[in-house]
């Protein structure tokens, strides 16, 4: 996962956790605007989420943040 996407994902996770608590879940779509303005980056996130880690559609933000920080 490219560094800019990694940092954006961590920021989104941190923001969601701060707003809704540690039990909040999210999907990789949370890292993007409602319109598909960067399809390559969206596909990169989908690849990481679905193919590489076989995650469910919604996962705990804490789990995703920790996975990204560890470089998984």
C-alpha positions, 0 to 999 in steps of 0.5 A: 500500500502506498504511503499516502494511502496508508497515512490517509487510512490511519487518519480516517481510522483515528478520526472515526475512533475519536468520534464514535469510540473504539468499537466503530467499524468501517469499510475501505470505502471510508478512505475515499470521497463519495465519488470515484475520483481516484480509481487506482487508489481505490483498487489498491485499497480494495486489493489490500482489504479483500485479496491480501487480508480477506477482511469482512466488508466492515471491520473495527477501525482499531484493527485496521489502523493497527494492521496498517501501522504494523505494515501488514 
